[in-house]
Structures are given as C-alpha cells and as structure tokens.
Amino acid sequence: MIDFEIEPSVVKRVKMFHMVADGVMRPISREYDEKEHVEPEQYFQTMWAANAMAGSSIDAAKKESDAPARNPMRNLYTVITTEELCWGDAGLFLATPNAGLGGAAVMAAGTAEQKERFLSRFRSGQPKWGAMAITEPGFGSDSSQVTTTATREGDDYVLNGTKIFCTGGDRAAKSEGFIVVWATVDRSVGRPGIKPFVVEHGTPGMTVVRTENKLGIRASDTAAIVFDNCRIPKDHLLGSPEVRKEGGFKDVMATFDATRPIVAAMAIGVGRAALDFVRDFLKQQNIQVRYGISPRRLTALERDFMEMEVQLKAARLLTWRAAWMMDVGKHNNLEASMAKAKAGLAVTQITQKAVELLGPLGYSRELLVEKWMRDAKINDIFEGTQQINMLIVARRILGYSSRELN
Ligand SMILES: Cc1cc2nc3c(=O)[nH]c(=O)nc-3n(C[C@H](O)[C@H](O)[C@H](O)COP(=O)(O)OP(=O)(O)OC[C@H]3O[C@@H](n4cnc5c(N)ncnc54)[C@H](O)[C@@H]3O)c2cc1C
C-alpha cells in the first residue's frame, strides 16, 4: 500500500530545506542567472558545509545499502527535498557541490567497493562535483547510439570521443570530482557493449572544450568534453566488464529510472515557486480564488489558477509514486517516465501561465517569474525529452519493444 504520511523528522528536515531555499538560494537567484559563468563561491562553501553537517546523501545512501531498514523511504524523501530546493532555485540546485548524476550512475551500476571508492570523497575536503556524460554530437535521445569508444589495453581502458551537454562537467573536472562516461567496448554488439567508466578529474586526455550559454538554469555549468586517448585503470569500469545481452544499456536505464523522478521533482519545485507567487500576488490584489462553487460560475482567472494547481498536484503524485516504488524495490521504469513526462509538460505550462496572468510584470526581469519560465523548460528536455518518455510509457503499456515502437 502507498503511504504518503511523512514522518515528523522528515517534515522538520523539509522545513530546514525550505529555509535554505528561501534564505540562501532566492537572494542570489537573479545574480547568478545574470552571471552565467561566474562561480557562486560563497554558496558552494555554505552548501558544502551544510552537507557535511547533515551527513551527505551519499553517506545516507551507503548506510541505506548496509541497512535498508534504517532509511526505507530514501528516494521518496529525496524527491520531496529536491522540490523544496528547486522552489529556491533550480540552477543553483544543479550547481550544488555533490556527486550529482555521476553519483547516481555509480549507485546504479557500481559494485559496493566502487560505491565506497568513488563516493566517499563527497563526505570531506573541499567542495567537489560528480557528472555524467552520455550525450554526443551525433545523438541525444537514442542513447544506444554511443560512439565514444573504450579500448582495453593491458590493465587500462583508453577512451576516445566527444561528449556534449554534460551538467556539472566543468566543475567536476576542475574540482576533485569525476565524470561517468558512457562508452562502447564493442560497437559490433550494439547496446550490450555500452559501459559506464569513471574518469577522474585531471586525467590526461580529458579536456573540457566549452561551457554552454543557456536559456535557463544558468547557474549550472553545461560542458562539452573531448576524450583523446584518455587512459583510465580497468577497475574504473562500473560493474561487470562482461558484455552480456542484458548488461550495459540496462545500467543506463537503471540510472534514468533513479534520476527521472528527481528531475520531475525539480520541475515541480520550479512550478510551485511560480504558483505560490501568483497566489500571493492575487491575495495582495484582493482577488479571491473561490473553491467549491459550480465550475460555470468561476472566472477565467480562477479556472486557470485551479488548473495550474491540479496539474502540479498530479505531477507530484506521479513523482512520489515513482520514487516510492524504488524504495519498496519495485521496478519503476514506466512510472519514472510517466512522472518525468507529466512534470516537464505541466511545469512548462504552469510557468508560462504565471507569466501570462501577471501581464507585463510577469515578463519583467524585476521579478523571478520570467526566470522560472526559462528554468522550467529544461525539465522537458534532459533525462529523456517529454516525447521520449511518452514513447517509453506507450511501449510499457502496449507491450511493444523499442524496435517495434520508435
Ligand atoms: C542544459 C542541458 C543539460 C544537459 N545535461 C546532460 C547531462 O548531464 N548528461 C548528458 O548525457 N546529457 C545531458 N543533456 C542532453 C540531453 O539529455 C539531450 O539534449 C536530450 O536527451 C535530447 O537529445 P537531443 O538534444 O539530441 O535531441 P534529439 O534526440 O535530437 O531530439 C530532438 C527533438 O526530437 C524529438 N524526438 C527524438 N526522437 C523522437 C522519437 N523517436 N519520437 C518522437 N520525438 C522524438 C525529441 O523529443 C526532441 O523534441 C543536457 C541537455 C541540456 C540542454
């Protein structure tokens, strides 16, 4: 049975996250939107110190794998706290020093020993970042098209290829972090040949060649990275080196099943920021939204506002379900895609509607509403676009393979 009763200790934690979102992120939200490539150093130090005090999420994850009963709802709580921080600022959330998507890939594909070896660094020292690179100039949605190669040479693998749009890639390379790079060990076998490799910061042959100028989430760095005879030890391949029919690409999917609910929660945080702002604005204008009356008596504004609320709540419930399923060990591939597709679309529409309802004020850079509209859109693109997630949902419901329905 699904139980969304949240423990008092978690409610307290969520309140703490809200204070960080409101008191630490919001005040610098506009500044680091305007200054895309400037590092918010003070923010990094504050969040890193807070993380160390609270015990990093990776630490919690490790304890979790040691003793699942200790934190049985870890994924559900992660999406709840993600929403809270993205209510503060989604770009800064993505820029926060932690293992990020790289950590998620290590958790999904790595052995217990690799999890400890690669993730323990996020518990001490200076701020650091993890990142994950799948996308290449030749493909985005169809991750089975990986062309970056990993060639075995003695006790090493040698990587060659180019990755683009890697979130946190520049900071991972500049700090004592790492990038998980998906590369093929054998192109002739297709999907099963695709494996994840941890490339440490400062590894010769790995070069960040560019960081993007973006529409939204501008505090987050997005890197293009070239791998030119980049040599890494063989035990940096996450999981088993064996090329099995079920292996390789399955780890890509397992990573997405874990990260799509988090991206959905990011979207919901941005959408809630816009919705809360509109609610407060209407209150200030003495405009009431009348609940519980016949729909035909509602004003257009009331209908719009209620529709925004409904869409946000529906997206949140799907997201919580997808995360909860992971917590109870259920396969959540369908639900993760449902949540991600719904949240990306809902929040794109909610933030656009917020701009529209506020008129010229909504379009002005004096307020953050126009920024939330820009920040929202990425959730409809990365971790599988809305169309790709809908395709996955259709395949799962109708029982088609990716070859049969694409
Ligand atoms: C800011 C940002 C950060 C990112 N961070 C990362 C990261 O950290 N790591 C990483 O590896 N990648 C990252 N990406 C890449 C992102 O995951 C890809 O952009 C995304 O997967 C879409 O791929 P594409 O851009 O090649 O679009 P395409 O695959 O070319 O798609 C273009 C359009 O066609 C649609 N489309 C494609 N195939 C189909 C189909 N079969 N049916 C219907 N419609 C279809 C898509 O939905 C989309 O609307 C990031 C991208 C951005 C913009």
The ligand as an SDF file (V2000), in Angstrom:
LIG
                    3D

 53 58  0  0  0  0  0  0  0  0999 V2000
   21.0630   22.1540  -20.1190 C   0  0  0  0  0  0  0  0  0  0  0  0
   21.2490   20.7400  -20.5340 C   0  0  0  0  0  0  0  0  0  0  0  0
   21.8740   19.8420  -19.6690 C   0  0  0  0  0  0  0  0  0  0  0  0
   22.0860   18.5090  -20.0420 C   0  0  0  0  0  0  0  0  0  0  0  0
   22.7600   17.6710  -19.1910 N   0  0  0  0  0  0  0  0  0  0  0  0
   23.1250   16.4430  -19.6410 C   0  0  0  0  0  0  0  0  0  0  0  0
   23.9910   15.6030  -18.8550 C   0  0  0  0  0  0  0  0  0  0  0  0
   24.3680   15.9310  -17.7270 O   0  0  0  0  0  0  0  0  0  0  0  0
   24.4290   14.4430  -19.4030 N   0  0  0  0  0  0  0  0  0  0  0  0
   24.0510   14.0230  -20.6560 C   0  0  0  0  0  0  0  0  0  0  0  0
   24.4920   12.9630  -21.0810 O   0  0  0  0  0  0  0  0  0  0  0  0
   23.2020   14.7870  -21.4130 N   0  0  0  0  0  0  0  0  0  0  0  0
   22.7450   15.9700  -20.9360 C   0  0  0  0  0  0  0  0  0  0  0  0
   21.9310   16.7720  -21.7220 N   0  0  0  0  0  0  0  0  0  0  0  0
   21.4900   16.2970  -23.0300 C   0  0  0  0  0  0  0  0  0  0  0  0
   20.0160   15.9270  -23.0440 C   0  0  0  0  0  0  0  0  0  0  0  0
   19.8050   14.7540  -22.2920 O   0  0  0  0  0  0  0  0  0  0  0  0
   19.6170   15.7980  -24.5240 C   0  0  0  0  0  0  0  0  0  0  0  0
   19.5910   17.1060  -25.0530 O   0  0  0  0  0  0  0  0  0  0  0  0
   18.2750   15.1370  -24.6800 C   0  0  0  0  0  0  0  0  0  0  0  0
   18.4110   13.7560  -24.4140 O   0  0  0  0  0  0  0  0  0  0  0  0
   17.6900   15.3180  -26.0870 C   0  0  0  0  0  0  0  0  0  0  0  0
   18.6060   14.9290  -27.0340 O   0  0  0  0  0  0  0  0  0  0  0  0
   18.9370   15.8550  -28.3110 P   0  0  0  0  0  0  0  0  0  0  0  0
   19.2300   17.1940  -27.7670 O   0  0  0  0  0  0  0  0  0  0  0  0
   19.9760   15.2180  -29.1540 O   0  0  0  0  0  0  0  0  0  0  0  0
   17.5960   15.8930  -29.0860 O   0  0  0  0  0  0  0  0  0  0  0  0
   17.0880   14.8960  -30.2150 P   0  0  0  0  0  0  0  0  0  0  0  0
   17.2160   13.4780  -29.7550 O   0  0  0  0  0  0  0  0  0  0  0  0
   17.7220   15.2600  -31.5000 O   0  0  0  0  0  0  0  0  0  0  0  0
   15.5510   15.2820  -30.2520 O   0  0  0  0  0  0  0  0  0  0  0  0
   15.0930   16.4780  -30.8690 C   0  0  0  0  0  0  0  0  0  0  0  0
   13.5780   16.5030  -30.7500 C   0  0  0  0  0  0  0  0  0  0  0  0
   13.0220   15.3510  -31.4130 O   0  0  0  0  0  0  0  0  0  0  0  0
   12.2240   14.6030  -30.5110 C   0  0  0  0  0  0  0  0  0  0  0  0
   12.3790   13.1670  -30.7860 N   0  0  0  0  0  0  0  0  0  0  0  0
   13.5540   12.4860  -30.8950 C   0  0  0  0  0  0  0  0  0  0  0  0
   13.3090   11.1790  -31.1270 N   0  0  0  0  0  0  0  0  0  0  0  0
   11.9460   11.0420  -31.1660 C   0  0  0  0  0  0  0  0  0  0  0  0
   11.0640    9.9330  -31.3550 C   0  0  0  0  0  0  0  0  0  0  0  0
   11.5300    8.7050  -31.5700 N   0  0  0  0  0  0  0  0  0  0  0  0
    9.7420   10.1860  -31.3290 N   0  0  0  0  0  0  0  0  0  0  0  0
    9.2410   11.4410  -31.1140 C   0  0  0  0  0  0  0  0  0  0  0  0
   10.0230   12.5160  -30.9250 N   0  0  0  0  0  0  0  0  0  0  0  0
   11.3570   12.3180  -30.9410 C   0  0  0  0  0  0  0  0  0  0  0  0
   12.7300   14.9460  -29.1240 C   0  0  0  0  0  0  0  0  0  0  0  0
   11.7410   14.7530  -28.1430 O   0  0  0  0  0  0  0  0  0  0  0  0
   13.0920   16.4050  -29.2970 C   0  0  0  0  0  0  0  0  0  0  0  0
   11.9410   17.2080  -29.1360 O   0  0  0  0  0  0  0  0  0  0  0  0
   21.6440   18.0770  -21.3250 C   0  0  0  0  0  0  0  0  0  0  0  0
   20.9960   18.9750  -22.1860 C   0  0  0  0  0  0  0  0  0  0  0  0
   20.7950   20.2740  -21.8080 C   0  0  0  0  0  0  0  0  0  0  0  0
   20.1060   21.1990  -22.7730 C   0  0  0  0  0  0  0  0  0  0  0  0
  1  2  1  0
  2  3  1  0
  2 52  2  0
  3  4  2  0
  4  5  1  0
  4 50  1  0
  5  6  2  0
  6  7  1  0
  6 13  1  0
  7  8  2  0
  7  9  1  0
  9 10  1  0
 10 11  2  0
 10 12  1  0
 12 13  2  0
 13 14  1  0
 14 15  1  0
 14 50  1  0
 15 16  1  0
 16 17  1  0
 16 18  1  0
 18 19  1  0
 18 20  1  0
 20 21  1  0
 20 22  1  0
 22 23  1  0
 23 24  1  0
 24 25  2  0
 24 26  1  0
 24 27  1  0
 27 28  1  0
 28 29  2  0
 28 30  1  0
 28 31  1  0
 31 32  1  0
 32 33  1  0
 33 34  1  0
 33 48  1  0
 34 35  1  0
 35 36  1  0
 35 46  1  0
 36 37  1  0
 36 45  1  0
 37 38  2  0
 38 39  1  0
 39 40  1  0
 39 45  2  0
 40 41  1  0
 40 42  2  0
 42 43  1  0
 43 44  2  0
 44 45  1  0
 46 47  1  0
 46 48  1  0
 48 49  1  0
 50 51  2  0
 51 52  1  0
 52 53  1  0
M  END
$$$$
